[in-house]
Amino acid sequence: MTALTVLMIVLAYLLGSVSSAILICKLFRLGDPRLQGSGNPGATNVFRLGGRFPAIMVLVADILKGTIPVYGSYFLGIEPLYLGIIAIAACLGHIFPLFFGFKGGKAVATAFGSMLPIGLDLAGLLILSWVLVVFISGYSSLGALVAVSLAPLFTWWIKPLYAIPVAMLSLLIIARHWQNILRLLRGEENRIWDKGRIKE
């Protein structure tokens, strides 16, 4: 592993540590998303707290936290396996943000952003998978789990070289959703349009 790769891993973590949900909620005077709604600082919770516009801002910012370091590393010639580690570092920054007491979100949007450099065809398949599951079930978490579970398969079909890094990233996101998985199995998970003090 070169010094450049190590530097990009550190920078990816630091960028991931910038919690867009908390900052945007402050901007719109919505309070701390870690203390309201589901308690998860992510776009879904911000949507429940403040509506579409703040949620879209959070979503875009969280996607860019994954896209920027991975795309930058790709152009610097860093090999695919390490691109996966850089993507994981960005997601770990989102999950355990250095600047916000190590209390972060689920990193679904950041993981999606880190996969964007692979191609728009992969992005389209992931979005379609999420939308279909959420439309049918109403569960954002289930949509995310299905999409990330299919991501390595889609990647193998589109660009096999990146299938292993994507699989590494998918495992991280699935592990982060273990509580959601338990609630889904018990029939206790809340749907995306639910309001109030809920779990996510």
N, C-alpha and C positions, 0 to 999 in steps of 0.2 A: 504494500500500500504506500503510495507516494505522499509527500507532504501536501501536495495540492489536493489530493483526495481527502486527507484528514481535515484540511482547511474547509473544504466544501461540506463535509459532514458537520463540522462545528457551526458553520454559517447557516446550514439548513436547520439545525436545532434551534439556533437563536431566532431565525425568522419564524419558525413554527411557534416559538414561545410568545410571539406578539398576539395577544388574544383580541381578535377583531370584534368578537361578540361583546366583550366587556367595554371596549373603547366606543363602539357604536351605540351601545345602550347608554353610556354616559353622554354621548353627543345628543341623543334623543330624549334624555332624562327618563329613561325607562328603569333605572335602578340596576343593581348587580344581577345578571342572569344566573349567577351561581346560588343566589338566595331566593329566587322567585321561580314560579312555574315548576319545571322538572328539576331545576338546579343545574342543568347542563348548559354550558356556554357555547351554544351552537346555533345554526340558522333556524332549526325547527323550533327551539324554545324562544328565540327572538321573534319568530313569526307569531307565536302565541301571545307574546308580551306586547309587541308593537306593530304587528301587521306586516304587509308584504315588502314595503320599501326598505326598512331597516334589515329585514331578513335577507333580502337580495344582496344588500351591501355586505353583510356578513358572509354570505355564501361565496360571492365573488372574491372577497379578500382571503377567505380560507382556501379556496381553490388555488389562488396565486401563490400562497405559501408553499404549496407543493410543486407547482409548475416552474416557478422561477429558479430554485436551486437545482432541480433535476434537468431542466432545459439548459441552464447555464453549464452544468457539469457535462452534459452531452456534447456541447460545442467545444468544451475544453478537452475532449477526447478521452474522458474517463470511461472505463469499460463497464459493460452492462451490469455485472454483479455488484459493483460498487455504486452504480446508479441506484440499485435497489436499496443499498444501505443508506444512501443519502436521502432517499424517499422516506425510509423508516425513521431517520433522524428528524426530518421535518414533522412527521406525524407524532413522534415522541415529544417534540417541542410543543405541539398542540395539546397533547394529552397531559404532559407534565411541564407546563410553562414556567421557565425560570423567573420571568418577570411578574408572575401572578400567583405566587405561593404554591406552585406545582399542582394546582387544581384546574384541570382543563376539560376539554370535550372529548368526543368520540373519534374525531379525526377522519370522518368519512369524506368530507369535502376536500380536505388536504390530500388524502390518499387518491381521490379522483383526479385532483390537479396534478399530482405526481405521475399519473398514468397518461395524461394528455399528450406529452411529447411522443408517445408511441404512435398516435394517429387519431384523427377524428372519427375513423370507423370504429375504433375501440370505444371512444367516448360515447358515440351514438348508441352502441350496443348496451353499454352500462346504463345510460340514461333511460333507454327503452325498457330495460329489465326493471329498473327501480320504479318507473312510472306505472308499468303494468301491475306490479305487485302491490303498490300503494293504491292504485285505482280499484283493484279487486278486494284488497284486505283492509285498507285504511291505515296500515301499520308502516310508519316510516322506517322503523328499525328492521322490520322484516324485509322491506325493499332493499335496504342497505346490505343486509346479510346475504340476500340472494344475489345481488349485483356483484359484491366482492367475491363471493364463492364462485361465480361464473367467470370472473375476470381472468384467472390463469388460463382457462379453457379458451376464451375469446382471444387472448394474447397468443396462445400457441397456434391458433388458426391464422392470425394476422401477421405476427412477427415472433416466431418461435424463440429467437435469441433472448427475448425479454420475459419469457414465461416463468423462469425460476425467480427473478427479482420480484415480479408481480405476485407470485405465490407467497413469497416471504411477507410482502406487504399485506396481502389478504389475510394471512394467519394472524397478524397483529390486530387488524380491525375486528376480526371475528372474536379474538380473545377479549378485546376491549368491550364487546357487547355481551359478555357472559350473563350479566344480570338481565338484559333484555331477553336472551334466549330462555332463561328460566321462567320469566313472566309470560312469554309467549306459550310455553309448554303448559303453564298453569291457567292460561286464559285470563291473565291479569294485566296484560299490556294495554296501554291507552292508545287510541287512534290519534292521527295527526291533527284533527280538528278539535280535540278535547281542550277545555280551558281549565284554569284554576290550578291548584296544587296537585301536580301529577308527576308520574315517573316517566323517565325517558331512557 
